[in-house]
Amino acid sequence: MPSPYSLPLHALRLAGKCALPLILWFSVGELARWVVLYIATEISHGSWWQARLVVTLMLVTVVILISMTVVTGMFLSLREALWETQARRQGPDGQDKEKFWVSLNRVAPAFAVIYLAWELYLKDAGDFYSMDRFHNLDDDFYTTILNNIAKGTNDEVTYGMGLVGLDWKVSLGAMAVVFGLRMLFSRMVEKGSGKFAGVASAFAEFAFVFCGLNALFTFTALRGDWASHRAVVSGATEAWSHAKETVPGWEAFWNWVGDAWPHVVDGLAVPLTWLAIAVLVFGASVDDTRRALRGTRLEQGMDRLEGSHDVTQRAVDRAIGGFMERWVPVVNAFRITFRGGMALFGLMCLLYVGIHVGVEYLDRSVRWLIGSEIEYMWLFASKPVVFIGDLLTTCLSYCVLAAAFDIAATRARLRGEDITA
């Protein structure tokens, strides 16, 4: 029976045993992402700009698929070194080794839901903007404006607009096309047909969001302007302002909540989100709402909802669907970790946060030690430093998550329980 406090040693064991495949997966993924991002920044400027932006959005979607492939590959490498994997293959069922493309196709649809629900794509969008910024230093926003003033021209500003410059009408049309592909591939996934239907479904899911961003921003702004004039919204705003003025400590309390909540999310929810992705790759399911509510009073409500009319079920799904997609995987990941004890959960979160904070301090120390009096030297010198820091953070974090799952699954199996139940 492995102890929860053996998590650091088990994580280091996994890191040492899987160091080479982890480094290779991460390095190849970063190279592929850089190449596609570079091509996207080249395409996003020039004539036929709207058509170019559609291609740019597709390429950014490919970048996310590369990230998904790398994450799946790294966790699959770790899965081969887990105690639980060896026990299942040597057990009476004798589970066979799953091929990589089969695993990727299985993981892709649920991965897309978690990735979008927690807005993990913002890092990919930020990398595109950063690449566009440094790739086009001579053609930035202010240079274009000054040239327009000096020459009396009216050139369109394209700097930094690759993801948000698409006309809302074109955005809506592209969104409709991708939505049709999304429905087609989703049906194929449900029927179990199509060798790469899962990956295609994930691609359509990501493309649907990116192609619809500009149209969604436009309609959301119009809807927000409309809602701000409604009586209910105005009344709620006035009541909130009145509470801030009359209730002692009201504003201080909510300011404290606003300051503390991001740290709670980073320290607890984010590790569980990535653990949910790891559990998906390892072969378990984390999107089962009933499993997340099992043993609570809400399970009875789930029974009543499933016995209600279809219209009621669809209405509830529309009302809380986004909330469920965001938190159900987190709750299921917590329940899996909790099988190994509360100490295992706390230690996992502590190590996950400690790795990120420690690598940030290490990055700062390395930059201080190198130093430089050469202008613009860090424009190129920072790349290897950032790469090594990201490599350490990603590999060690994934090892901690895999080790936490392995300990929880092993303890549950030795007690005669099923970790996926």
C-alpha positions in Angstrom: 0.0 0.0 0.0 1.9 3.1 -1.2 1.8 6.1 1.2 0.4 9.4 0.0 3.6 11.0 1.3 5.6 9.0 -1.3 4.3 11.3 -4.0 7.5 13.4 -4.4 9.7 10.3 -4.7 7.3 8.6 -7.1 7.1 11.7 -9.3 10.9 11.8 -9.4 11.0 8.1 -10.3 8.6 8.8 -13.2 10.6 11.8 -14.3 13.8 9.8 -14.4 12.3 6.8 -16.1 10.4 8.9 -18.8 12.8 11.8 -19.1 13.8 11.1 -22.7 10.3 10.6 -24.2 9.0 13.6 -22.2 11.8 15.9 -23.5 11.4 14.7 -27.1 7.6 15.2 -27.1 7.9 18.6 -25.6 10.8 19.7 -27.9 9.1 18.5 -31.1 5.8 20.0 -30.0 7.4 23.4 -29.4 9.2 23.3 -32.8 6.0 22.4 -34.6 4.0 25.1 -32.8 6.7 27.7 -33.6 6.6 26.8 -37.3 2.8 26.9 -37.6 2.7 30.2 -35.6 5.3 31.7 -37.9 3.4 30.7 -41.0 0.2 32.2 -39.4 1.9 35.5 -38.8 3.1 35.6 -42.4 -0.4 34.9 -43.8 -2.3 37.3 -41.5 -0.9 40.4 -43.4 -1.4 41.4 -47.0 -4.0 41.7 -49.7 -7.3 39.7 -49.4 -7.0 40.3 -45.7 -10.4 38.7 -44.7 -9.6 35.5 -46.5 -6.1 35.5 -45.0 -7.7 35.8 -41.5 -9.8 32.7 -42.1 -6.7 30.8 -42.9 -4.9 32.3 -39.9 -7.7 31.1 -37.6 -7.4 27.6 -39.1 -3.7 27.6 -38.4 -4.1 28.7 -34.8 -6.6 25.8 -34.5 -3.8 23.5 -35.8 -1.6 24.9 -33.1 -4.1 23.8 -30.4 -4.3 20.4 -32.0 -0.5 20.2 -31.8 -0.7 21.1 -28.1 -3.3 18.4 -27.6 -1.2 15.8 -29.4 1.9 16.7 -27.3 -0.1 16.5 -24.0 -1.5 13.1 -25.0 1.9 11.8 -26.0 3.6 12.9 -22.8 0.9 11.4 -20.6 1.0 8.2 -22.7 4.7 8.0 -22.1 4.1 8.3 -18.3 1.3 5.8 -18.4 3.7 3.1 -19.5 5.7 3.6 -16.2 2.7 3.5 -13.8 2.2 0.7 -11.3 -1.5 0.7 -12.2 -0.8 0.1 -15.9 1.5 -2.9 -15.1 -1.1 -4.3 -12.7 -3.9 -4.1 -15.3 -1.9 -5.7 -18.0 -0.8 -8.6 -15.7 -4.3 -9.0 -14.2 -7.0 -11.4 -15.3 -8.4 -9.0 -17.9 -5.0 -8.6 -19.5 -5.5 -5.1 -21.0 -3.5 -4.6 -24.2 -1.3 -1.6 -25.0 -3.4 1.0 -26.8 -2.0 2.5 -30.0 -1.2 6.2 -29.9 -3.7 7.3 -32.7 -6.4 5.3 -31.0 -5.7 7.0 -27.7 -5.6 10.5 -29.4 -8.9 9.8 -31.2 -10.5 8.7 -27.9 -9.2 11.6 -25.8 -9.8 14.4 -28.4 -13.6 15.2 -27.9 -13.4 15.3 -24.1 -10.1 17.2 -24.2 -11.7 19.9 -26.5 -14.5 20.4 -24.0 -12.1 20.8 -21.0 -9.7 23.0 -23.0 -12.4 25.4 -24.1 -14.3 25.4 -20.8 -11.2 26.5 -18.9 -10.1 28.8 -21.7 -6.7 27.1 -21.9 -6.5 28.3 -25.5 -5.7 31.8 -24.3 -2.0 30.7 -24.0 -2.0 29.7 -27.7 -3.7 33.0 -28.7 -1.1 34.9 -26.6 1.8 33.0 -28.3 0.3 34.0 -31.7 0.1 37.7 -30.7 3.6 37.6 -29.3 5.0 36.0 -32.4 3.1 38.6 -34.6 4.5 41.4 -32.5 8.1 40.4 -32.8 7.8 39.2 -36.4 6.4 42.5 -37.6 8.3 45.1 -35.5 8.7 47.4 -38.5 5.0 47.3 -39.3 3.3 47.9 -36.0 0.2 49.9 -35.2 1.8 53.3 -34.7 4.1 53.0 -37.8 1.1 52.3 -40.0 -0.8 55.3 -38.5 2.1 57.6 -38.9 2.6 56.5 -42.6 -1.1 57.1 -43.2 -0.8 60.6 -41.9 2.5 61.4 -43.7 1.4 60.0 -47.1 -2.3 60.8 -46.9 -3.1 57.1 -47.3 -5.7 54.9 -45.5 -3.9 51.6 -45.1 -5.7 49.1 -43.0 -4.0 48.3 -39.6 -3.3 44.6 -39.5 -0.7 44.4 -36.7 -1.9 42.2 -33.8 -5.4 41.8 -35.5 -5.0 38.2 -36.7 -7.5 36.8 -34.3 -9.9 39.7 -33.9 -9.9 41.5 -37.3 -12.3 39.2 -39.1 -15.5 40.9 -40.2 -18.5 39.7 -38.2 -20.4 38.6 -41.4 -17.4 36.6 -42.6 -17.0 35.2 -39.1 -20.7 34.2 -39.0 -20.4 32.4 -42.3 -17.2 30.5 -41.4 -18.9 29.7 -38.1 -21.9 28.2 -39.9 -19.6 26.0 -42.1 -17.6 24.7 -39.2 -20.7 24.1 -37.2 -21.9 21.7 -39.9 -18.6 19.9 -39.8 -18.8 19.8 -36.1 -22.2 18.1 -36.1 -21.0 15.6 -38.8 -18.0 14.6 -36.8 -19.8 14.5 -33.5 -22.3 12.0 -35.0 -19.5 9.9 -36.3 -18.0 9.8 -32.8 -21.3 8.8 -31.3 -21.6 6.0 -33.9 -18.0 4.9 -33.4 -17.3 5.3 -37.1 -14.3 7.1 -38.7 -10.7 6.3 -37.8 -9.9 9.9 -36.8 -13.5 11.2 -36.1 -12.5 12.2 -32.6 -9.6 14.3 -33.7 -11.7 15.9 -36.5 -14.4 16.6 -34.0 -12.0 18.4 -31.7 -10.6 20.4 -34.7 -14.1 21.4 -35.6 -14.9 22.3 -32.0 -11.8 24.6 -31.7 -12.4 26.1 -35.2 -16.0 26.8 -34.4 -15.0 28.9 -31.4 -12.2 30.8 -33.1 -14.2 31.5 -36.3 -17.1 32.7 -34.2 -15.1 34.9 -31.9 -15.6 38.1 -33.9 -19.3 37.5 -34.4 -19.7 36.6 -30.8 -17.9 39.7 -29.6 -20.2 41.9 -31.8 -23.4 40.2 -30.7 -22.3 40.1 -27.0 -21.6 43.8 -27.1 -25.1 44.5 -28.5 -26.7 42.1 -26.0 -24.8 43.7 -23.2 -25.9 47.2 -24.3 -29.5 46.0 -24.5 -29.3 44.2 -21.1 -27.9 47.2 -19.3 -31.1 49.1 -20.1 -33.4 46.4 -18.7 -35.3 47.1 -15.5 -34.1 44.0 -13.8 -30.4 44.7 -14.5 -30.7 48.3 -13.5 -32.5 47.3 -10.3 -29.8 44.7 -9.4 -27.0 47.3 -10.1 -28.7 49.8 -7.8 -29.2 47.2 -5.1 -25.5 46.2 -5.3 -24.4 49.8 -5.0 -26.8 50.4 -2.1 -25.4 47.4 -0.3 -21.8 48.7 -0.7 -22.8 51.9 0.9 -24.9 50.6 3.8 -23.6 47.1 4.7 -20.5 47.3 6.9 -17.5 45.5 5.3 -19.4 44.6 2.2 -17.0 46.1 -0.3 -14.0 45.0 1.7 -15.3 41.4 1.8 -15.9 41.2 -2.0 -12.6 42.9 -2.7 -10.9 40.1 -0.6 -12.9 37.5 -2.5 -11.8 39.0 -5.8 -8.1 39.0 -4.7 -8.2 35.5 -3.3 -10.3 33.7 -5.9 -7.6 33.7 -8.7 -5.2 32.1 -6.2 -7.8 29.4 -5.3 -8.3 28.6 -8.9 -4.5 28.5 -9.7 -3.8 26.4 -6.6 -6.7 23.9 -6.6 -8.8 24.0 -9.8 -6.0 24.2 -12.3 -4.1 21.2 -11.0 -7.3 19.2 -10.9 -8.1 20.3 -14.5 -4.8 19.0 -15.8 -5.3 15.9 -13.7 -8.6 15.4 -15.4 -6.9 15.5 -18.8 -4.3 13.0 -17.5 -7.0 10.7 -16.3 -8.6 10.9 -19.7 -5.3 9.7 -21.4 -4.9 7.0 -18.8 -8.2 5.5 -19.8 -10.8 6.7 -17.3 -13.7 9.0 -17.8 -14.1 12.4 -16.1 -17.2 13.9 -17.8 -19.8 11.7 -16.0 -22.1 14.0 -14.1 -23.7 11.2 -12.1 -20.3 10.1 -10.8 -19.5 13.6 -9.8 -22.7 13.9 -7.8 -22.7 10.4 -6.4 -23.3 10.2 -2.6 -24.7 13.8 -2.5 -28.3 15.1 -2.3 -27.9 16.5 -5.8 -27.9 12.9 -7.1 -31.6 12.7 -6.4 -32.1 15.8 -8.4 -30.2 14.1 -11.2 -32.6 11.2 -11.1 -35.6 13.5 -11.3 -34.1 15.5 -14.2 -33.5 12.3 -16.2 -37.1 11.3 -15.6 -38.4 14.7 -16.7 -39.6 15.8 -20.2 -37.0 16.3 -22.9 -37.8 20.0 -23.1 -37.0 20.4 -19.4 -33.7 18.5 -19.9 -32.6 20.6 -22.8 -33.5 23.8 -20.9 -31.5 22.8 -17.9 -28.6 21.8 -20.2 -28.6 25.2 -21.9 -28.8 27.0 -18.5 -26.0 25.2 -16.7 -24.2 23.3 -19.5 -21.2 25.6 -19.5 -20.9 25.3 -15.7 -21.1 21.5 -15.8 -18.5 21.3 -18.6 -16.2 23.4 -16.5 -16.6 21.8 -13.1 -17.7 18.2 -13.6 -14.2 17.0 -14.8 -12.6 18.9 -11.8 -15.0 17.2 -9.3 -14.3 13.8 -10.8 -10.6 14.4 -10.7 -10.9 15.4 -7.1 -12.9 12.2 -6.2 -10.2 10.1 -7.9 -7.4 11.8 -6.0 -9.4 11.6 -2.8 -9.3 7.8 -3.1 -5.7 8.1 -2.1 -6.5 10.3 0.9 -6.8 14.0 1.6 -3.0 14.2 2.2 -2.4 13.0 -1.4 -4.7 15.8 -2.8 -3.0 18.5 -0.7 0.5 17.3 -1.5 -0.3 17.1 -5.2 -1.6 20.8 -5.3 1.4 21.9 -3.2 3.9 20.3 -5.4 2.2 21.5 -8.6 2.2 25.1 -7.4 5.7 24.8 -5.9 7.1 23.7 -9.3 5.6 26.7 -11.1 6.7 29.2 -8.5 10.2 27.6 -8.2 10.8 27.6 -11.9 9.8 31.3 -12.1 12.3 32.1 -9.4 14.9 30.0 -11.2 14.2 31.9 -14.5 14.6 35.2 -12.7 17.9 34.0 -11.1 19.3 32.8 -14.5 18.5 36.1 -16.1 20.2 38.0 -13.3 23.3 35.8 -13.5 23.6 36.2 -17.3 22.8 39.9 -17.4 23.7 42.0 -20.4 24.6 45.5 -21.4 24.0 44.7 -25.1 20.9 46.3 -26.5 18.1 43.9 -27.6 20.2 40.9 -26.5 17.3 39.4 -24.6 15.1 39.4 -27.7 17.0 36.2 -28.8 18.7 35.2 -25.5 15.4 34.8 -23.7 14.2 32.0 -26.0 16.4 29.2 -24.6 15.9 30.3 -21.1 12.1 30.3 -21.5 12.3 27.0 -23.3 14.2 25.3 -20.5 11.9 26.8 -17.9 8.8 25.6 -19.7 10.3 22.2 -20.2 11.0 21.8 -16.5 7.6 23.1 -15.5 5.7 20.9 -17.9 7.6 17.7 -17.4 7.7 17.9 -13.6 4.1 19.0 -13.3 2.9 16.1 -15.5 5.0 13.6 -13.4 3.4 14.9 -10.2 -0.1 14.5 -11.7 0.7 11.0 -13.0 2.2 9.9 -9.7 -0.9 11.2 -7.8 -3.2 9.2 -10.1 -1.0 6.1 -9.8 -0.9 6.2 -6.0 -4.6 6.8 -5.7 -5.4 4.0 -8.2 -3.1 1.6 -6.5 -4.4 2.2 -3.1 -8.0 1.9 -4.4 -7.2 -1.4 -6.2 -5.5 -2.9 -3.1 -8.6 -2.1 -1.1 -10.7 -3.9 -3.7 -12.2 -0.7 -5.2 -12.4 0.6 -8.7 -10.8 4.0 -9.3 -13.1 4.8 -12.2 -16.3 3.9 -10.3 
